[in-house]
Amino acid sequence: MKFPGEVAKKKAREVFLLWEDYLRDPTWHPYGIITDEGGCCKEIINGEDEGPKHLKSEIGEDAYNAVIRAKNEINKYNIRDGFVVQKVRNFRENRRATERGDITCV
């Protein structure tokens, strides 16, 4: 969906804040459990969760992928409480920055 100039900036900010709140909410769990042929259970994104489903259809695939990647990282690295912890990212290489990169950045 395309918006003109200032409307686009305002809409982007609204969407960003909404999804930031979702990601900070430890009770939001858009996952389903499946069992593979070997009997192992695996968590996958629930395709019926209205939040990501709406994001993907209204805003686009890139925004959806960014939110899912962020939620997966929260789920992977903060298993006990699911709270967001600030990390320095290397956006050029699309990964978390190394400790050396963290120090260089600061």
C-alpha positions as CSV (number, residue, x, y, z in Angstrom):
1,M,0.0,0.0,0.0
2,K,1.5,3.4,-1.0
3,F,1.0,6.7,0.8
4,P,2.0,10.2,-0.2
5,G,4.9,12.1,1.5
6,E,4.1,13.0,5.1
7,V,1.2,10.5,5.3
8,A,3.7,7.7,4.5
9,K,6.1,8.9,7.3
10,K,3.2,9.1,9.8
11,K,1.9,5.6,8.8
12,A,5.3,4.1,9.0
13,R,5.8,5.5,12.5
14,E,2.4,4.1,13.6
15,V,3.2,0.7,12.2
16,F,6.7,0.7,13.7
17,L,5.3,1.6,17.2
18,L,2.6,-1.1,17.0
19,W,5.0,-3.8,16.1
20,E,7.6,-2.7,18.6
21,D,4.8,-3.1,21.2
22,Y,4.0,-6.6,19.9
23,L,7.7,-7.6,20.0
24,R,8.1,-6.3,23.6
25,D,5.0,-8.2,24.8
26,P,6.3,-11.5,26.3
27,T,2.7,-12.9,26.2
28,W,2.5,-12.6,22.3
29,H,3.3,-16.0,21.0
30,P,2.4,-16.3,17.3
31,Y,3.8,-19.9,17.1
32,G,2.2,-23.2,16.5
33,I,3.8,-26.6,17.2
34,I,4.2,-29.2,14.4
35,T,5.6,-32.7,14.6
36,D,7.9,-33.9,11.7
37,E,8.1,-37.4,10.3
38,G,10.8,-38.3,12.9
39,G,8.5,-37.3,15.8
40,C,10.4,-34.1,16.7
41,C,8.3,-31.1,17.7
42,K,9.1,-27.8,16.0
43,E,7.7,-24.3,16.5
44,I,6.6,-22.5,13.4
45,I,4.8,-19.2,12.8
46,N,1.1,-19.7,13.0
47,G,-0.3,-18.6,9.6
48,E,-3.6,-17.8,11.2
49,D,-2.3,-15.3,13.7
50,E,-4.1,-12.1,12.6
51,G,-1.2,-9.7,13.4
52,P,1.5,-11.1,11.1
53,K,-1.1,-12.1,8.5
54,H,-2.4,-8.5,8.4
55,L,1.1,-7.1,8.3
56,K,2.1,-9.2,5.4
57,S,-1.0,-8.4,3.3
58,E,-1.2,-4.7,4.1
59,I,2.4,-3.6,4.5
60,G,4.4,-6.2,2.6
61,E,6.7,-9.1,2.7
62,D,9.8,-7.2,3.8
63,A,8.1,-5.8,6.9
64,Y,6.6,-9.2,7.7
65,N,10.0,-10.9,7.4
66,A,11.7,-8.3,9.6
67,V,9.1,-8.8,12.4
68,I,9.3,-12.6,12.1
69,R,13.1,-12.5,12.2
70,A,13.0,-10.3,15.3
71,K,10.4,-12.5,17.1
72,N,12.5,-15.6,16.3
73,E,15.6,-14.0,17.7
74,I,13.7,-13.0,20.9
75,N,12.4,-16.5,21.1
76,K,15.8,-18.1,20.5
77,Y,18.0,-15.9,22.8
78,N,15.5,-14.9,25.6
79,I,13.8,-18.2,26.2
80,R,13.1,-17.7,29.9
81,D,11.2,-14.4,29.8
82,G,10.9,-13.3,26.1
83,F,11.9,-9.7,26.9
84,V,13.7,-7.6,24.3
85,V,17.3,-7.0,25.0
86,Q,19.1,-4.3,23.0
87,K,21.8,-5.5,20.7
88,V,24.1,-3.8,18.2
89,R,23.4,-4.9,14.6
90,N,25.6,-4.9,11.5
91,F,23.0,-4.0,8.9
92,R,25.4,-4.2,6.0
93,E,25.9,-7.9,6.7
94,N,22.4,-8.5,8.2
95,R,23.6,-10.0,11.4
96,R,24.4,-9.1,15.1
97,A,27.6,-7.1,15.5
98,T,30.6,-8.8,17.0
99,E,32.0,-7.6,20.3
100,R,34.7,-5.8,18.4
101,G,32.1,-4.2,16.2
102,D,30.2,-3.2,19.3
103,I,33.2,-1.4,20.7
104,T,34.0,0.2,17.4
105,C,30.5,1.5,17.2
106,V,30.5,3.0,20.7
